[in-house]
Amino acid sequence: MPEIETLVDATLRVFNERDPDARLRVMAEVYRDDIVFTDAEGSSRGHEAISEKVQGLLDSAPGFVFAPSGPAHVLDDLIHAPWTFGPPDGEPVVRGVDMSLVVDGKIARLYTVLVGQDG
């Protein structure tokens, strides 16, 4: 099983990767084929669907990057990893937390919750 830190880092790599082919290669290493990603907009299943969602997000925010905003916490097969999204040298525009369920060494479910949003 990959180290938890590897899985946390890989999710950031997936969501920062602007090249779809490279993104799919990273996903194949650490995400189950039937992974389900859920956020406030709904759920996506499988590498292709999630990659398309990531591409849309990155296309809408040129130059923005995801970065860890604190340590990841692990409880058995559950990872809680806080992150930010914004310009690399500026204040983050969005803050969130990823919660990942690990099955057989790969991420099977990925939930994203936005935190600290005004409105």
C-alpha positions as CSV (number, residue, x, y, z in Angstrom):
1,M,0.0,0.0,0.0
2,P,1.4,3.4,-0.8
3,E,2.2,5.7,2.1
4,I,-0.6,8.0,3.0
5,E,1.6,11.0,2.2
6,T,2.0,9.6,-1.3
7,L,-1.8,9.5,-1.7
8,V,-2.3,13.0,-0.4
9,D,0.5,14.4,-2.6
10,A,-1.0,12.5,-5.6
11,T,-4.4,14.1,-5.2
12,L,-2.8,17.5,-5.3
13,R,-0.8,16.4,-8.4
14,V,-4.0,15.3,-10.0
15,F,-5.8,18.5,-9.3
16,N,-2.8,20.7,-10.4
17,E,-2.0,18.8,-13.5
18,R,-3.0,20.7,-16.6
19,D,-2.1,18.0,-19.1
20,P,-4.9,15.5,-19.3
21,D,-2.7,12.5,-20.3
22,A,-0.3,13.2,-17.4
23,R,-3.2,13.6,-15.0
24,L,-4.7,10.2,-16.1
25,R,-1.3,8.5,-15.5
26,V,-1.2,9.8,-11.9
27,M,-4.8,8.9,-11.4
28,A,-4.1,5.3,-12.5
29,E,-1.3,5.0,-9.9
30,V,-3.4,6.0,-6.9
31,Y,-7.1,6.1,-7.7
32,R,-9.2,2.9,-8.1
33,D,-10.8,2.6,-11.6
34,D,-14.2,3.0,-10.1
35,I,-13.3,6.0,-7.9
36,V,-16.2,8.4,-7.0
37,F,-15.5,12.1,-6.5
38,T,-18.1,14.1,-4.7
39,D,-18.3,17.8,-4.1
40,A,-21.2,20.4,-3.8
41,E,-21.9,20.1,-7.5
42,G,-22.5,16.4,-7.4
43,S,-20.6,13.2,-8.1
44,S,-18.3,11.9,-10.9
45,R,-17.3,8.3,-11.3
46,G,-14.1,7.0,-13.0
47,H,-10.8,8.6,-14.1
48,E,-12.1,10.1,-17.3
49,A,-15.1,11.9,-15.7
50,I,-13.0,13.2,-12.8
51,S,-10.3,14.3,-15.2
52,E,-12.8,16.3,-17.3
53,K,-14.1,18.0,-14.1
54,V,-10.5,18.9,-13.0
55,Q,-9.8,20.2,-16.5
56,G,-12.8,22.5,-16.4
57,L,-11.8,23.8,-13.0
58,L,-8.2,24.5,-14.1
59,D,-9.4,26.1,-17.3
60,S,-11.6,28.5,-15.4
61,A,-8.7,29.6,-13.1
62,P,-5.5,30.0,-15.2
63,G,-2.4,30.1,-13.1
64,F,-4.1,29.1,-9.9
65,V,-2.7,26.1,-7.9
66,F,-3.8,23.8,-5.2
67,A,-1.5,23.7,-2.1
68,P,-1.7,21.9,1.2
69,S,-2.8,24.2,4.1
70,G,-1.9,21.9,7.0
71,P,-1.0,18.4,7.8
72,A,-3.1,15.5,6.6
73,H,-4.8,13.4,9.3
74,V,-5.4,9.7,9.0
75,L,-7.8,7.4,10.8
76,D,-7.6,3.8,9.6
77,D,-8.6,4.0,5.9
78,L,-9.8,7.7,5.9
79,I,-7.6,10.7,5.0
80,H,-8.5,14.3,5.9
81,A,-6.3,16.8,4.0
82,P,-6.8,20.6,4.0
83,W,-5.9,22.6,1.0
84,T,-6.1,26.1,-0.6
85,F,-6.6,27.2,-4.2
86,G,-5.3,30.4,-5.6
87,P,-2.4,32.3,-7.2
88,P,1.0,30.7,-6.3
89,D,2.3,33.9,-4.7
90,G,-0.9,35.4,-3.4
91,E,-3.8,34.8,-1.0
92,P,-5.9,31.7,-1.6
93,V,-9.3,32.3,-3.2
94,V,-10.7,29.0,-1.9
95,R,-10.1,26.8,1.1
96,G,-11.2,23.2,1.4
97,V,-10.7,19.8,2.8
98,D,-10.4,16.5,0.9
99,M,-11.6,13.4,2.6
100,S,-10.4,10.2,0.9
101,L,-11.5,6.6,1.6
102,V,-8.6,4.2,0.8
103,V,-9.4,0.6,-0.3
104,D,-6.7,-1.9,-1.2
105,G,-4.1,0.9,-1.2
106,K,-5.9,3.2,-3.6
107,I,-8.3,6.0,-3.2
108,A,-11.9,4.7,-3.8
109,R,-13.9,7.8,-2.7
110,L,-12.9,11.4,-2.7
111,Y,-15.0,14.1,-1.0
112,T,-14.2,17.8,-1.3
113,V,-15.8,20.3,1.1
114,L,-15.2,24.0,0.8
115,V,-14.6,25.7,4.1
116,G,-14.4,29.3,5.3
117,Q,-16.4,30.7,2.5
118,D,-18.2,34.0,3.0
119,G,-21.8,34.3,1.8
